[in-house]
């Protein structure tokens, strides 16, 4: 089946100009019919609102890879390979730590959006207060276990003594940014829920800009050397936290005042949602760590190529996440309005349809970009790795991935806005099981393609499962909203 895919891809590559013109023609017609052109003055209100909420997140997200690129460039120019490896491992350790706290942003966004739709300002403020308390408790926990965590992790990760020491030094400096980092998860989710992605964007842009500047200055112009990169990250996180506090005070003074009062009531929905999303994060870790570790079994070249494919896929995710965040805000607002019997701003069916159209549209654009320039993208990232033959073997996977992944990304945002954490938790559990089952079933009959098939299976399972159960979920949410509206 995959060989057939490659043959089709080769035919497409031979006639790609004609294909591109046809696709462009159909896409323009499609865009006109659904009024999704940003240039068209008759752009519908619903699409204007989606874009208003999506573009700040996309702009902020695309600066994220620049930070890592600058850090590695600095280390490469002032230190040796051990320092670069130490920063890479140290960064991975923080990814493992903070990934488990991703629920702070997600749950805060969905529940705040619903409270915003109900015009319940007290609960909006309470959601922020509750999230910040969890963030600070989590930060204290991280600081308490830092020595145990880094010691155990470095024993499990195969690396030289020099690299391990560099990673340890980097870790013990950057760990003091934990209170700011986790608090920013809460602030970002809260701003999105308040339909204010612009504030979230400003925070991200300031963090990334300060990170790059401070890391460069401290690493190059002070005796800190490469450790200055870690200090730059700490400074950037607290700069972002200060900006978040300033935005809160100037734009949401009542919410700032509420931070110093007791919560009006226990927010049990937040606790339940956070527990579900924590399980979801663990399943994500299984899949993404499994993808890298399994790829490493097939040789250095295959590991490098699969890693580059994932990096380009993550570039796609930075864009599509903007629409997922918009979905969280708008769907949450919709259900909040229905819970109080208000006239809804937009119908849920139209929101879901248009959000998916935008998301799939982004997927199609990235698929076309990878089809025409995939070899150039990969060669730009790592020119010494790929031969032409290997490029042709792996490009079909890269082309297919954005289109197949788009529904899963978008459904996550829709379910988060609906505060249906159990459903997205179950989707990730089934997807993680699917990833393992598919890999085990076919690993003996093919090489690294078994890993790619398993990864594709998890994306497709997520999208299909969440699509199938949406009608039931929608009917249940509608019945609940009708009861609360009376």
JOLIN-V516773 format. One record per residue. RES is the residue in one small letter. OMEGA is omega in degrees with one decimal (* if undefined). Layout:
# JOLIN-V516773
res={RES/RES}
omega={OMEGA/OMEGA}
This chain:
# JOLIN-V516773
res={x/x/x/x/x/x/x/x/x/x/x/x/x/x/x/x/x/x/x/x/x/x/x/x/x/x/x/x/x/x/x/x/x/x/x/x/x/x/x/x/x/x/x/x/x/x/x/x/x/x/x/x/x/x/x/x/x/x/x/x/x/x/x/x/x/x/x/x/x/x/x/x/x/x/x/x/x/x/x/x/x/x/x/x/x/x/x/x/x/x/x/x/x/x/x/x/x/x/x/x/x/x/x/x/x/x/x/x/x/x/x/x/x/x/x/x/x/x/x/x/x/x/x/x/x/x/x/x/x/x/x/x/x/x/x/x/x/x/x/x/x/x/x/x/x/x/x/x/x/x/x/x/x/x/x/x/x/x/x/x/x/x/x/x/x/x/x/x/x/x/x/x/x/x/x/x/x/x/x/x/x/x/x/x/x/x/x/x/x/x/x/x/x/x/x/x/x/x/x/x/x/x/x/x/x/x/x/x/x/x/x/x/x/x/x/x/x/x/x/x/x/x/x/x/x/x/x/x/x/x/x/x/x/x/x/x/x/x/x/x/x/x/x/x/x/x/x/x/x/x/x/x/x/x/x/x/x/x/x/x/x/x/x/x/x/x/x/x/x/x/x/x/x/x/x/x/x/x/x/x/x/x/x/x/x/x/x/x/x/x/x/x/x/x/x/x/x/x/x/x/x/x/x/x/x/x/x/x/x/x/x/x/x/x/x/x/x/x/x/x/x/x/x/x/x/x/x/x/x/x/x/x/x/x/x/x/x/x/x/x/x/x/x/x/x/x/x/x/x/x/x/x/x/x/x/x/x/x/x/x/x/x/x/x/x/x/x/x/x/x/x/x/x/x/x/x/x/x/x/x/x/x/x/x/x/x/x/x/x/x/x/x/x/x/x/x/x/x/x/x/x/x/x/x/x/x/x/x/x/x/x/x/x/x/x/x/x/x/x/x/x/x/x/x/x/x/x/x/x/x/x/x/x/x/x/x/x/x/x/x/x/x/x/x/x/x/x/x/x/x/x/x/x/x/x/x/x/x/x/x/x/x/x/x/x/x/x/x/x/x/x/x/x/x/x/x/x/x/x/x/x/x/x/x/x/x}
omega={-178.7/176.2/175.4/178.1/-179.4/178.9/177.4/179.2/179.6/177.3/178.6/-176.8/-178.4/-177.8/-169.5/179.3/178.8/179.9/-178.8/179.2/179.7/179.1/179.6/179.5/-178.8/-178.8/178.1/177.0/177.6/-179.1/179.9/-178.4/-176.9/176.1/-178.3/177.3/-179.4/-179.4/-175.9/-178.1/-179.7/178.2/-175.8/-178.6/-176.7/178.2/174.3/-178.3/177.5/-179.6/179.2/-178.4/-173.3/-170.6/178.1/179.6/178.7/180.0/179.5/-176.0/-175.7/175.2/-176.5/179.6/-179.2/-178.7/178.9/178.7/179.1/179.3/-178.6/178.2/178.2/-179.6/-178.9/-177.7/-175.3/-177.7/-177.6/-177.3/-179.9/179.0/178.2/178.2/178.9/178.0/-180.0/179.8/177.8/177.8/178.7/178.6/177.9/175.0/178.8/-179.9/-170.9/179.0/-178.8/177.8/178.0/179.2/-179.2/179.0/-172.5/-177.3/179.4/179.7/-176.1/-176.9/177.0/178.7/178.1/177.1/176.8/178.2/177.8/-174.3/179.4/-176.1/-179.6/179.3/174.0/-179.1/179.6/178.5/178.0/-179.2/-179.1/-179.0/180.0/176.8/177.1/-179.9/-178.4/176.9/177.4/179.3/177.4/178.5/179.2/180.0/-179.1/-176.0/-171.9/-176.8/179.6/-176.5/-175.3/179.3/-179.9/-177.1/-177.3/174.3/-178.5/-177.5/-180.0/177.7/-178.7/179.6/-179.3/178.7/179.6/179.7/176.5/179.1/179.7/179.4/178.4/-176.6/-174.3/171.6/-174.0/-177.1/-177.5/171.6/-175.3/179.3/-180.0/-177.1/-178.7/176.1/178.5/171.9/-178.4/-178.9/-177.5/177.7/-178.4/178.2/177.9/178.1/178.1/179.4/-175.0/178.6/178.5/177.5/177.7/178.9/-179.3/179.5/-179.4/-179.2/179.2/179.1/-176.3/178.9/179.7/179.7/-178.0/-177.4/-177.2/179.8/-179.5/-177.5/-175.9/-177.8/-173.3/-170.6/176.4/179.2/-178.2/-177.6/-174.3/177.3/176.7/176.7/178.8/177.8/177.6/177.8/178.8/179.8/-178.1/-179.4/179.1/173.4/176.6/179.1/177.4/178.6/178.1/178.2/178.4/178.4/178.7/-178.0/-174.3/-175.4/-175.5/-174.3/-179.4/178.7/177.8/179.2/-177.4/-179.5/-175.9/176.6/177.6/176.3/-177.9/178.9/176.8/-179.5/-176.0/179.8/179.3/-179.3/-179.7/-178.4/179.2/179.5/178.7/-176.8/175.4/176.3/177.6/179.7/178.3/178.2/175.7/-179.7/179.1/-176.2/-173.9/174.7/177.6/179.4/-177.4/-176.0/178.7/178.3/-177.7/-178.6/-172.9/175.9/-175.2/-178.7/-179.8/177.3/-179.5/-177.7/179.9/177.6/178.4/175.8/179.7/178.5/178.1/175.8/177.6/175.2/174.7/-176.9/178.5/179.1/-174.7/176.7/177.4/178.7/175.3/176.8/176.3/177.2/177.3/-176.4/-173.5/178.6/177.2/177.6/179.1/-178.4/176.7/178.2/-179.5/-178.8/179.8/176.7/179.3/169.7/-175.4/179.8/-179.5/177.3/-178.4/-178.7/179.3/178.5/-177.9/-179.0/-176.2/177.3/178.8/178.7/177.6/-175.7/178.0/176.7/176.2/178.1/179.3/179.1/179.4/178.0/178.0/178.1/179.2/179.0/-176.9/-171.6/-178.2/179.1/-179.8/178.6/-177.3/179.1/178.7/-179.1/-177.2/-172.8/-175.4/-171.4/-167.6/164.0/179.4/-178.5/179.6/177.8/-178.4/178.9/-172.3/-178.3/178.3/176.8/-178.6/-179.1/-176.0/-171.0/-177.7/-178.1/-179.4/-176.8/-173.2/-179.5/-179.3/178.9/-175.7/178.4/177.4/179.5/-179.0/-179.8/176.1/176.9/177.7/-178.0/179.6/-175.1/-179.7/-178.5/-179.7/172.1/-179.9/179.4/-179.0/176.6/179.5/179.9/178.5/176.3/179.0/177.9/-178.3/-176.5/-178.7/-179.6/-178.6/-176.3/-172.3/-173.4/-179.2/-175.2/179.7/-177.1/-176.1/176.4/176.8/178.1/-179.3/175.4/-179.7/179.9/177.1/-179.7/-179.2/178.1/-177.6/178.8/178.0/-177.7/-178.0/-178.1/-178.0/175.7/-176.7/-174.1/-175.7/-177.9/178.0/179.4/179.4/179.8/179.4/178.6/179.0/179.3/178.1/-179.7/179.0/178.7/-179.5/179.4/177.6/*}
